[in-house]
Amino acid sequence: MPHLGETMSRVARRLQEEHGDVEATLAAITTAAVAAVPGADECGISYVIGRRRVEARAATSDLPREVDRLQSRVQQGPCLDAVFEEETVRVDDVAGERRWPEFAQEAAALGAGSMMCFRLFVEGDRLGALNVYARAAGAFGEEAQEIGQMFASHAAVALAGAEHESNLRVGMGTRDLIGQAKGILMERHKLTAEQAFDVLAKVSQELNRKLLDVARELADTGAVPAGNRRRD
């Protein structure tokens, strides 16, 4: 496999450019996969929710999205097998595939000739797969499958990193906002940090609103949110 190391280094650099942005990383992975895997025409990333619903998260065309909707509807197909039973599923001829007869017939009609599906991650009841498509049958050989497996490994690491950083940013933003609201209450009413937090929590409960929403309104307006508070 000539130039594989160079290809994967280029892909890694491309994914690092989107570090911390989950949606951009997903899109970058699908685009890079088409360029990296021999014979690939299209690519999509699917999340399987609740071990039943197949949700397209990123795709290079309508084909991956349509195939995901099909698998979700008929509850069979290579993506579901990749995340539940095997780490890699290759379909050399979609039209002639017998493992999932209902899926195969409709997927071929959508324009899928060959497919390869690679498991990306398993997290509780949320699973992910990288799906590579060719419009012709017999497009993927052993080399394409091996490159696809290596690419999926790099992609899984990049995606995990992006999601982790995104979660950290959300968490830091939440803490900063609540801290800002507490600071306003502490300065205005001479409260301790614990007392200020208790005020936010009480207003949240009385208004039946999320604590973060109460803190955001207080930080934006400088006033404690009011409304139809629940009375005992």
C-alpha positions as CSV (number, residue, x, y, z in Angstrom):
1,M,0.0,0.0,0.0
2,P,2.2,2.8,-1.2
3,H,2.0,6.2,0.4
4,L,-0.4,5.0,3.1
5,G,1.6,6.6,5.9
6,E,1.6,9.9,4.0
7,T,-2.1,9.7,3.4
8,M,-2.9,9.0,7.0
9,S,-0.6,11.9,8.2
10,R,-2.4,14.3,5.8
11,V,-5.8,13.0,7.1
12,A,-4.6,13.5,10.7
13,R,-3.6,17.1,10.1
14,R,-6.9,17.8,8.4
15,L,-8.9,16.4,11.3
16,Q,-6.7,18.4,13.8
17,E,-7.8,21.6,12.1
18,E,-11.4,20.9,13.3
19,H,-10.4,19.9,16.8
20,G,-13.1,20.8,19.3
21,D,-15.9,21.3,16.7
22,V,-17.8,18.0,16.6
23,E,-19.9,18.8,13.5
24,A,-17.0,20.1,11.5
25,T,-14.9,17.0,12.5
26,L,-17.7,14.7,11.3
27,A,-17.9,16.5,8.0
28,A,-14.1,16.5,7.6
29,I,-13.9,12.7,8.3
30,T,-16.4,11.9,5.6
31,T,-14.7,14.1,3.0
32,A,-11.3,12.7,3.9
33,A,-12.5,9.1,3.8
34,V,-13.6,9.5,0.1
35,A,-10.1,10.7,-0.8
36,A,-8.3,8.1,1.3
37,V,-10.1,4.9,0.6
38,P,-9.5,3.5,-3.0
39,G,-12.8,3.1,-4.9
40,A,-14.9,5.3,-2.6
41,D,-17.4,7.6,-4.1
42,E,-19.4,8.7,-1.0
43,C,-19.1,8.4,2.8
44,G,-21.4,8.9,5.7
45,I,-21.2,8.7,9.5
46,S,-24.1,7.1,11.3
47,Y,-25.1,7.1,14.9
48,V,-27.3,4.3,16.1
49,I,-29.6,5.6,18.9
50,G,-31.2,3.2,21.3
51,R,-29.8,0.3,19.3
52,R,-32.6,0.8,16.7
53,R,-32.7,4.2,15.1
54,V,-30.0,5.0,12.5
55,E,-29.3,8.7,12.3
56,A,-27.1,10.2,9.6
57,R,-24.7,12.7,11.3
58,A,-22.6,13.7,8.3
59,A,-22.6,12.7,4.6
60,T,-20.9,13.7,1.4
61,S,-24.2,13.3,-0.6
62,D,-27.8,12.2,-0.2
63,L,-27.0,8.6,-0.8
64,P,-25.6,7.9,2.7
65,R,-28.5,9.7,4.3
66,E,-31.1,7.7,2.3
67,V,-29.4,4.4,3.1
68,D,-29.4,5.3,6.8
69,R,-33.1,6.1,6.7
70,L,-33.6,2.7,4.9
71,Q,-31.7,0.7,7.5
72,S,-33.6,2.5,10.3
73,R,-36.9,1.7,8.6
74,V,-36.3,-2.0,7.8
75,Q,-34.1,-2.7,10.9
76,Q,-31.4,-4.5,8.9
77,G,-28.3,-3.7,7.0
78,P,-24.5,-3.5,7.2
79,C,-24.3,-0.5,9.4
80,L,-26.4,-2.2,12.1
81,D,-24.2,-5.3,11.8
82,A,-21.0,-3.3,12.0
83,V,-22.0,-1.7,15.3
84,F,-23.6,-4.7,16.9
85,E,-21.8,-7.8,15.7
86,E,-18.7,-7.1,13.6
87,E,-16.3,-4.2,13.6
88,T,-16.1,-4.2,9.8
89,V,-18.7,-5.3,7.2
90,R,-18.0,-5.3,3.5
91,V,-20.7,-5.7,0.9
92,D,-19.2,-6.4,-2.6
93,D,-22.4,-6.4,-4.5
94,V,-25.3,-4.7,-2.8
95,A,-27.9,-5.8,-5.4
96,G,-27.0,-9.5,-4.9
97,E,-26.5,-9.4,-1.1
98,R,-28.5,-12.1,0.7
99,R,-27.7,-11.2,4.3
100,W,-30.3,-8.4,4.3
101,P,-32.6,-9.1,1.3
102,E,-35.1,-6.3,2.0
103,F,-32.4,-3.8,2.6
104,A,-30.3,-4.9,-0.4
105,Q,-33.0,-4.5,-2.9
106,E,-33.9,-1.0,-1.9
107,A,-30.3,0.2,-1.3
108,A,-29.3,-0.9,-4.8
109,A,-32.3,1.0,-6.2
110,L,-31.0,4.1,-4.3
111,G,-27.6,3.7,-6.1
112,A,-25.4,1.8,-3.7
113,G,-23.2,-0.7,-5.6
114,S,-20.7,-1.6,-2.9
115,M,-20.4,-0.7,0.8
116,M,-18.0,-1.0,3.7
117,C,-19.0,-0.2,7.2
118,F,-16.6,0.3,10.1
119,R,-17.4,0.6,13.8
120,L,-16.3,3.9,15.3
121,F,-17.4,3.7,18.9
122,V,-19.8,2.1,21.4
123,E,-21.0,4.3,24.3
124,G,-23.9,2.8,26.2
125,D,-26.9,2.8,23.8
126,R,-25.2,5.1,21.4
127,L,-23.1,3.6,18.7
128,G,-21.3,5.0,15.6
129,A,-20.2,3.7,12.3
130,L,-18.2,5.1,9.3
131,N,-19.9,4.0,6.0
132,V,-18.1,4.1,2.7
133,Y,-20.0,3.7,-0.6
134,A,-19.2,3.0,-4.2
135,R,-21.8,3.2,-7.0
136,A,-20.3,0.2,-8.8
137,A,-20.3,-3.4,-7.5
138,G,-17.0,-4.9,-6.6
139,A,-15.3,-1.6,-6.0
140,F,-13.6,-2.5,-2.7
141,G,-10.8,-5.0,-2.3
142,E,-8.6,-6.1,0.6
143,E,-6.4,-2.9,0.3
144,A,-9.4,-0.6,0.4
145,Q,-10.7,-2.5,3.5
146,E,-7.4,-2.3,5.3
147,I,-7.1,1.4,4.6
148,G,-10.7,1.9,5.7
149,Q,-10.0,0.2,9.0
150,M,-6.9,2.3,9.6
151,F,-8.8,5.5,8.7
152,A,-11.7,4.6,11.0
153,S,-9.3,4.1,13.9
154,H,-7.8,7.6,13.3
155,A,-11.3,9.1,12.8
156,A,-12.6,7.5,16.1
157,V,-9.7,9.1,18.0
158,A,-10.3,12.5,16.3
159,L,-14.0,12.4,17.0
160,A,-13.5,11.4,20.6
161,G,-11.1,14.3,21.1
162,A,-13.5,16.8,19.5
163,E,-16.4,15.6,21.6
164,H,-14.4,15.8,24.8
165,E,-13.2,19.3,24.1
166,S,-16.7,20.4,23.1
167,N,-18.0,19.0,26.4
168,L,-15.3,20.8,28.3
169,R,-16.1,24.1,26.7
170,V,-19.8,23.7,27.5
171,G,-19.0,22.8,31.1
172,M,-16.7,25.7,31.5
173,G,-19.2,28.1,29.9
174,T,-21.9,26.8,32.3
175,R,-19.7,27.3,35.3
176,D,-18.6,30.8,34.2
177,L,-22.3,31.8,33.7
178,I,-23.4,30.5,37.1
179,G,-20.3,32.1,38.7
180,Q,-21.2,35.5,37.1
181,A,-24.8,35.3,38.4
182,K,-23.6,34.4,41.9
183,G,-21.1,37.3,41.8
184,I,-23.9,39.8,41.0
185,L,-26.0,38.5,43.9
186,M,-23.0,38.5,46.3
187,E,-22.1,42.0,45.5
188,R,-25.6,43.4,45.5
189,H,-27.0,41.6,48.6
190,K,-23.8,41.0,50.5
191,L,-24.2,37.2,50.3
192,T,-21.7,34.4,50.6
193,A,-21.1,32.2,47.5
194,E,-23.2,29.4,49.1
195,Q,-26.1,31.8,49.8
196,A,-26.0,33.2,46.3
197,F,-26.2,29.7,44.8
198,D,-29.1,28.9,47.1
199,V,-31.0,31.9,45.8
200,L,-30.5,30.8,42.2
201,A,-31.6,27.2,43.1
202,K,-34.7,28.5,44.9
203,V,-35.7,30.8,42.0
204,S,-35.1,27.9,39.6
205,Q,-37.4,25.7,41.6
206,E,-40.1,28.3,42.1
207,L,-40.2,29.2,38.4
208,N,-39.8,25.6,37.3
209,R,-36.9,26.8,35.0
210,K,-33.4,25.3,34.6
211,L,-30.8,26.8,36.9
212,L,-28.6,27.7,33.9
213,D,-31.5,29.7,32.3
214,V,-32.0,31.6,35.6
215,A,-28.3,32.4,35.8
216,R,-28.2,33.5,32.2
217,E,-31.2,35.9,32.6
218,L,-29.7,37.3,35.8
219,A,-26.3,37.8,34.1
220,D,-27.9,39.4,31.0
221,T,-30.4,41.7,32.8
222,G,-28.9,42.2,36.3
223,A,-32.2,41.3,37.8
224,V,-33.4,38.1,39.5
225,P,-36.0,36.5,37.1
226,A,-39.6,36.9,38.2
227,G,-42.8,35.2,37.1
228,N,-45.6,33.0,38.3
229,R,-43.7,31.3,41.1
230,R,-45.1,28.2,42.5
231,R,-46.6,28.6,46.0
232,D,-46.8,26.0,48.6
